[in-house]
């Protein structure tokens, strides 16, 4: 009888130890899986943050180019002091951009002259592209209630096509910059240009 009692106690202890070990192992797996999940979640958050930053940079660069275009268009009209102010703004943007590129890409004067010549030509091509849908685009931005479905569909097609054409322009002109820049500087150039546009609008948004 005593042996049965002792055996029962030992069996109970053994089962308890086994269950505890299994519970610990299950807890360990859960903690490891949770750590992996949180790591993947952090990685996704970082990617989203980087994507948002890049989109903002592209937006600022586009707004900067549009500002230059507006100054060019207004400079061509005989409006006295206002015309001169807009022309002055255009030159100011180009001068600040040149200085920014020299500083952040460590360009020589010769490299700066060469790359700015290419980038200014790129901006002119962009202006021509944006002017193609300017009238319809202005009505869409103002939420014109008289727009028909056909006009809206036309605007959508034009906008998507313009994005593709703009990307092709950027590719062609940024690749041309390799003729005046080292490979390392050419790779960094698009990012530095976008960073300049963001910085310029942050400083002049008021």
Buried (B, 14 or more C-beta within 10 A) or exposed (E): EEEEEEEEEEEEEEEEEEEEEEEEEEEEEEEEEEEEEEEEEEEEEEEEEEEEEEEBBBBBBBBBBBBBBBBBEBBEEEEEEEBEBBBEBBEBBBEBBBEBBBEBBEBEEEBBEBBBEBBBEBBBBBBEBBEEBEEBBEBBEEEEEEBEEEBBEBBEEBEEEBEEBBEEBBEEBBEBBEEBBEEEBBEBBBEBBBBBBBBBBEEEEE
